[in-house]
Amino acid sequence: MIIKTIEEMEKFVSSNKELSWDGWTVVKRYPSDKAKTSKQGVRIKGVWYIEQRFEPTSQGWEIPGKSGGNA
């Protein structure tokens, strides 16, 4: 799915607890024991998370289908 406007993306991020902002980048982060050995693993305050980052392009933000909801 491609989200083209900042207004749409703000609404999308506010409706999904796993999403947050880092500047113009949308970040999906969720706790996982697998994060310890994952390239996408990050440790924050002693907790391991899988993190995906979605950078905006000239087309908007491309969010993979699996990340498009609470799945």
C-alpha positions, 0 to 999 in steps of 0.5 A, spaced: 500 500 500 502 507 498 500 512 502 501 519 498 499 524 503 502 526 510 495 527 513 493 520 511 499 517 514 498 521 520 491 518 521 494 511 519 500 512 524 495 514 530 490 508 529 496 503 529 500 502 536 506 499 533 507 505 528 511 511 530 514 517 527 522 518 527 522 525 523 519 523 516 520 516 517 515 511 519 517 506 524 514 499 526 516 496 532 514 490 536 517 486 542 520 479 540 525 474 542 527 473 535 530 480 535 536 478 539 539 475 532 535 479 527 538 484 522 532 488 524 533 487 532 533 493 536 534 493 544 531 499 547 531 500 555 533 492 556 527 490 551 528 487 544 524 489 538 523 488 531 524 494 527 522 496 520 523 503 517 519 506 512 522 512 508 518 517 504 519 517 497 516 521 491 510 517 491 509 517 498 510 511 504 510 504 501 507 500 507 507 492 505 501 489 506 503 485 512 505 492 516 498 495 513 494 493 519 495 490 526 497 483 523 
